[in-house]
């Protein structure tokens, strides 16, 4: 299996920057010596079937309940880092489940389609998966694509589980209880950001956000998180900006003169770094901390962070969903960016199918969240399935040890990475923190 090179990682970070809702975590790899990203292939029956994309159609094939769990992968297979890593992790999960007796006593059937880079390519992949009579889909990976295509999967009555689509807009998507994700929503990231702000001890906070469909709800979620419970923050002022309006200096000046000592910046990498550049041209001496969201952990930010005023750069701390283990000696199994998330999707679907003794999505979908809370703790399919067979409730915790879903299908708790920027402008992992919406 080939190992990712720095140049490959840079291409991944640059490519994913086009989607501000897909987590940007390539720079997290500075704490890992190498990352295995190639999908494994073999002649084993569990090897995924890959089919050519089918034309999109409005006609939904009639599903059959045949006692065989068929899982489709709708992932960016042409992406050598994220996509192939997710496919590999899902394939490993299927191989291990089949090696432990399978779901409903039969081998899981796995079908792979390329999500591509747009709603058009993803729709073609969905059409092909539906033609193959899938019961569940792992994907899409992109939030933008999920928002554009999820209706098709819901209308077909198919369960879907995304390992990486974190957009806050998916929180309230009308999914009829059929959509789940193992990556934390941006609404939970908002809680993690509020936790960092509160731990500074500062009472006055400014929230700066890009004034679009991404930034506005994110800023509102952070505001709400800052005002919850007994938080020490008691004054929050918000500032929206649009980079295409030109000069950001007036907004940066208002922020610097607002009296806030902590500034939270919520934006895609290019918009956010443009604001930081404007802020560096102000008298920011009263600021003690600048908190930024996950999109800043991207290769796109490195050149600016390298040339940014060091006094301002040293104030910045970022937060991003944990994509992989930060302990080189104890990697997640399987390893790779968000591999644990894809592994969890497959395992939870299979366990839910065994629990209700049916591959009918309308029967097993509602059981998925319950498998992650309360009951006997287990961390793999075989022991979890054995406990279910004995009539026990289970609390599945996957490779990262913290899998816990709300009834709506989103993680209730998750680990996040804190990162800072070094003199070269690279995002460097500092520590982990856990955030909870409970």
C-alpha positions in Angstrom: 0.0 0.0 0.0 1.5 3.4 -1.0 2.1 6.1 1.5 0.9 9.7 1.1 3.6 12.2 0.3 3.7 15.8 1.4 2.8 16.9 -2.1 -0.2 14.6 -2.2 -1.4 15.9 1.2 -1.1 19.5 -0.2 -3.2 18.5 -3.2 -5.8 17.1 -0.8 -6.0 20.2 1.3 -6.2 22.5 -1.8 -9.0 20.3 -3.4 -11.2 20.1 -0.3 -10.9 23.8 0.2 -13.5 24.2 -2.5 -16.1 22.8 -0.1 -16.1 24.9 3.1 -18.3 22.3 4.9 -16.0 19.3 4.3 -13.5 19.2 7.2 -10.1 20.4 6.2 -7.7 18.2 8.1 -4.7 17.5 5.9 -2.5 19.7 8.1 -3.2 17.5 11.0 -0.9 15.0 9.5 2.2 17.0 10.7 2.0 14.8 13.8 1.9 11.6 11.9 4.9 10.2 10.0 2.9 8.5 7.3 -0.7 7.7 6.3 -1.7 4.5 4.5 -4.4 5.6 2.0 -4.7 3.0 -0.7 -7.9 0.8 -0.7 -7.1 -2.9 -0.4 -8.1 -5.2 -3.2 -8.3 -9.0 -3.3 -10.2 -11.8 -4.8 -12.1 -12.3 -1.5 -15.9 -12.3 -1.9 -16.0 -9.2 0.4 -14.1 -7.1 -2.1 -16.4 -4.2 -3.2 -18.1 -4.4 -6.6 -17.3 -1.3 -8.6 -19.8 -0.3 -11.3 -19.8 2.4 -13.9 -21.9 5.5 -13.1 -25.5 5.2 -14.4 -27.5 8.1 -15.9 -29.6 10.0 -13.4 -33.3 9.1 -13.4 -36.4 10.3 -11.5 -37.8 6.7 -11.4 -36.9 5.0 -8.1 -36.4 1.2 -8.4 -38.6 -1.0 -6.3 -36.6 -2.2 -3.3 -36.7 -5.8 -2.1 -36.2 -7.2 1.4 -34.2 -10.3 0.7 -32.4 -11.1 4.0 -29.1 -9.9 2.6 -27.7 -6.6 3.8 -26.5 -4.6 0.8 -24.4 -1.5 1.6 -23.5 1.0 -1.0 -20.5 3.3 -0.7 -21.0 6.8 -2.2 -17.6 8.3 -1.6 -15.0 10.2 -3.7 -13.1 7.2 -4.9 -10.8 9.3 -7.2 -9.5 11.2 -4.1 -6.4 9.2 -3.2 -6.4 10.5 0.4 -9.8 11.0 1.8 -11.9 9.0 -0.6 -9.8 5.9 -0.9 -9.1 5.9 2.8 -12.8 5.9 3.6 -13.5 3.1 1.1 -10.7 1.1 2.6 -12.0 1.5 6.1 -15.6 0.6 5.1 -14.3 -2.5 3.3 -12.3 -3.6 6.4 -15.5 -3.2 8.5 -17.4 -5.5 6.0 -14.6 -8.1 5.9 -14.5 -8.2 9.7 -18.3 -8.5 10.0 -18.4 -11.2 7.4 -15.6 -13.0 9.1 -17.7 -13.0 12.3 -20.8 -14.5 10.7 -22.1 -11.6 8.8 -25.4 -9.8 9.2 -28.5 -12.0 9.5 -26.1 -14.9 9.1 -25.1 -13.9 5.6 -22.2 -12.0 4.1 -22.8 -8.3 3.6 -22.8 -7.3 -0.1 -20.8 -4.2 -0.8 -21.2 -2.0 -3.9 -19.0 1.1 -4.6 -19.9 4.2 -6.6 -17.9 7.4 -7.1 -19.4 10.4 -5.3 -17.3 12.6 -7.6 -17.1 16.3 -6.9 -20.6 17.6 -7.6 -24.2 16.9 -7.1 -24.4 15.7 -10.7 -21.8 13.0 -10.3 -23.2 12.0 -6.9 -26.7 11.7 -8.3 -25.4 9.4 -11.0 -23.8 7.3 -8.3 -27.0 7.2 -6.2 -29.0 6.1 -9.3 -26.5 3.2 -9.8 -26.7 2.2 -6.1 -30.5 2.2 -6.1 -30.4 0.0 -9.2 -28.3 -2.4 -7.2 -31.0 -2.5 -4.5 -28.9 -1.2 -1.6 -30.4 -1.1 1.9 -28.0 1.5 3.2 -25.4 3.9 1.9 -22.2 5.2 3.5 -21.8 8.7 2.2 -21.9 11.3 0.7 -18.7 12.7 2.2 -19.3 16.3 1.1 -21.9 18.4 3.0 -22.8 20.4 -0.1 -23.4 17.2 -2.0 -25.4 15.7 0.8 -27.7 18.7 1.0 -28.2 18.5 -2.8 -28.8 14.7 -3.1 -30.1 13.4 0.3 -33.7 13.7 -0.8 -33.1 11.0 -3.4 -32.0 8.5 -0.8 -34.7 9.4 1.6 -37.4 9.1 -1.1 -36.0 5.6 -1.9 -36.3 4.6 1.8 -32.6 3.9 2.1 -30.5 4.6 5.2 -27.5 6.8 4.7 -24.6 7.5 7.1 -22.0 10.1 6.3 -18.5 9.9 7.9 -17.5 13.5 7.1 -20.5 15.8 6.1 -20.5 18.2 9.1 -22.6 21.1 7.8 -25.0 22.6 10.4 -27.7 22.7 7.7 -28.0 19.0 7.9 -29.0 19.1 11.6 -32.7 19.7 10.7 -32.8 18.1 7.3 -36.2 16.3 6.7 -34.6 12.8 6.5 -37.5 10.8 8.0 -35.0 9.2 10.4 -32.9 7.7 7.6 -29.8 9.9 7.8 -27.0 9.5 10.3 -23.5 10.8 10.6 -20.5 9.8 12.6 -18.7 13.2 12.2 -19.8 15.9 14.6 -22.0 18.6 13.2 -20.7 22.2 13.1 -23.3 22.8 15.8 -21.2 20.6 18.1 -18.1 22.3 16.9 -19.8 25.6 18.0 -20.0 24.1 21.5 -16.3 23.2 21.4 -15.4 26.8 20.3 -17.5 28.3 23.1 -15.7 26.0 25.6 -12.4 27.4 24.4 -13.6 31.0 24.7 -15.0 30.4 28.2 -11.8 28.8 29.4 -9.9 32.0 28.7 -11.8 33.6 31.5 -12.7 36.6 29.3 -16.3 37.9 29.6 -16.4 40.0 26.4 -16.3 38.1 23.1 -16.7 39.2 19.5 -18.0 36.7 16.9 -16.8 37.5 13.4 -18.4 35.5 10.6 -18.6 35.4 6.8 -22.1 36.7 6.0 -23.4 33.8 3.9 -25.4 30.6 4.4 -22.4 28.9 6.0 -21.4 31.7 8.4 -24.7 33.0 9.6 -26.1 29.8 11.2 -22.6 28.9 12.5 -22.3 32.3 14.2 -25.8 31.8 15.7 -24.9 28.4 17.1 -21.7 29.8 18.7 -23.8 32.7 20.2 -26.3 30.2 21.6 -23.5 28.0 23.0 -21.8 31.0 24.7 -25.1 31.9 26.4 -26.0 28.4 27.7 -25.9 27.4 31.3 -23.4 28.9 33.7 -20.9 30.2 31.2 -18.8 33.1 32.3 -19.2 35.0 29.0 -21.8 37.7 29.4 -21.2 40.0 26.4 -21.2 38.8 22.8 -21.0 41.2 19.9 -21.3 39.9 16.3 -19.7 41.2 13.1 -20.6 39.9 9.6 -18.4 40.5 6.6 -18.4 39.8 2.9 -14.9 39.6 1.3 -16.1 40.5 -2.2 -17.2 43.9 -0.8 -13.5 44.7 -0.9 -11.7 46.4 2.0 -12.2 44.5 5.3 -10.2 47.1 7.2 -13.4 48.9 8.5 -14.8 45.7 9.9 -11.5 44.7 11.4 -11.2 48.2 13.0 -14.6 47.9 14.6 -13.7 44.5 16.0 -10.4 45.7 17.4 -12.2 48.7 19.0 -15.2 46.7 20.3 -13.5 46.1 23.7 -13.7 42.3 23.2 -10.6 40.5 24.3 -11.5 37.2 22.6 -12.4 37.1 18.9 -14.0 34.1 17.3 -13.6 33.9 13.5 -16.0 31.6 11.5 -15.3 31.4 7.8 -13.9 29.3 5.0 -10.1 29.5 4.9 -9.7 32.2 2.3 -12.3 34.5 3.7 -11.1 33.9 7.3 -7.4 34.5 6.5 -8.4 37.7 4.6 -10.1 39.0 7.8 -7.1 38.1 9.9 -4.8 40.0 7.5 -7.0 43.1 7.9 -7.0 42.6 11.7 -3.2 42.5 11.7 -3.3 46.1 10.3 -5.2 47.4 13.4 -4.1 48.1 16.9 -5.1 44.7 18.3 -3.2 45.1 21.5 -6.2 44.5 23.7 -6.9 41.0 22.2 -5.7 38.0 24.2 -7.1 35.2 22.1 -8.4 34.5 18.6 -10.4 31.3 18.1 -10.8 30.0 14.5 -12.9 27.1 13.1 -11.8 23.9 11.3 -11.4 25.3 7.8 -8.3 27.2 8.9 -6.4 23.9 9.2 -5.7 23.9 5.5 -2.7 24.3 3.2 -4.4 27.3 1.7 -3.8 29.2 5.0 -0.1 28.4 5.3 1.4 31.2 3.2 -0.6 33.9 4.9 0.0 32.5 8.4 3.7 32.5 7.7 3.7 36.2 6.8 1.1 37.3 9.4 2.3 39.5 12.2 3.8 37.0 14.7 2.2 38.9 17.6 -1.3 38.2 16.1 -0.5 34.7 14.9 0.5 33.7 18.4 -3.0 34.6 19.7 -4.7 32.1 17.3 -6.0 28.8 18.4 -8.1 26.6 16.2 -10.6 23.8 16.7 -11.4 20.9 14.3 -13.1 17.5 14.5 -10.6 14.8 15.3 -9.9 12.9 12.0 -7.5 10.3 13.3 -5.5 9.3 16.4 -2.9 11.9 17.4 -0.8 9.2 19.1 1.7 7.8 16.6 2.1 4.7 18.7 -1.6 4.0 19.0 -3.3 4.7 15.7 -7.0 4.0 15.2 -7.8 0.6 13.7 -8.3 1.1 10.8 -6.1 4.1 10.3 -6.6 7.1 8.0 -8.5 10.4 7.8 -12.0 9.8 9.2 -11.5 6.0 8.7 -13.0 5.4 12.2 -16.1 7.3 11.1 -16.6 5.2 8.0 -15.9 2.0 10.0 -18.6 3.0 12.6 -21.2 3.7 9.9 -20.9 0.1 8.5 -20.7 -1.5 11.9 -23.7 0.3 13.3 -25.8 -0.5 10.3 -24.9 -4.2 10.5 -25.6 -4.4 14.3 -29.0 -2.6 13.8 -29.9 -5.2 11.1 -29.1 -8.0 13.5 -31.0 -6.4 16.3 -34.3 -6.3 14.4 -33.6 -9.4 12.3 -34.4 -7.6 9.1 -32.6 -5.7 6.3 -35.6 -3.4 5.9 -34.4 0.2 6.5 -37.8 1.2 7.9 -37.2 -1.4 10.7 -33.5 -1.0 11.5 -32.9 2.7 11.0 -34.5 3.8 14.3 -32.3 1.4 16.3 -29.0 2.8 15.2 -28.7 5.6 17.8 -29.8 3.3 20.7 -26.9 1.1 20.0 -24.4 3.8 21.1 -25.8 4.7 24.5 -26.4 2.8 27.7 -26.0 -0.9 28.0 -22.8 -3.1 27.9 -19.8 -1.4 26.4 -18.3 -3.1 23.3 -16.0 -1.9 20.6 -16.3 -4.3 17.7 -19.0 -6.1 15.7 -18.3 -9.6 17.1 -18.6 -8.9 20.8 -21.5 -6.4 20.2 -23.4 -8.9 18.1 -22.9 -11.6 20.7 -24.3 -9.4 23.5 -27.3 -8.5 21.4 -27.9 -12.2 20.7 -27.9 -12.7 24.5 -30.6 -10.1 24.8 -28.4 -7.4 26.3 -28.5 -3.7 25.5 -25.1 -2.5 24.1 -23.1 0.7 24.1 -21.0 0.5 20.9 -17.8 2.5 21.0 -15.7 2.2 17.9 -12.0 2.8 17.2 -12.0 6.3 18.7 -13.8 5.0 21.9 -16.4 7.8 21.9 -19.2 6.9 19.5 -22.5 8.3 20.8 -25.4 9.4 18.7 -28.4 11.4 19.5 -31.8 10.1 18.5 -31.8 12.5 15.5 -28.7 10.7 14.2 -25.9 13.2 15.0 -23.0 12.7 17.5 -23.9 13.8 21.0 -20.2 13.9 22.0 -17.0 14.1 20.0 -13.3 14.8 20.3 -11.9 17.9 18.7 -8.3 18.8 18.0 -6.9 22.2 19.1 -4.2 23.5 16.8 -1.9 26.5 16.5 0.3 27.9 13.7 4.1 27.7 13.8 6.5 30.1 12.2 6.2 28.4 8.8 2.4 28.9 8.9 1.6 25.2 9.4 -1.3 24.1 11.6 0.2 22.1 14.5 -1.8 19.9 16.8 -1.8 21.0 20.4 -4.2 18.8 22.4 -7.6 17.1 22.2 -10.8 18.3 23.8 -14.2 16.7 24.1 -17.4 18.6 23.5 -20.9 17.5 24.4 -24.4 18.7 23.4 -26.0 16.9 26.3 
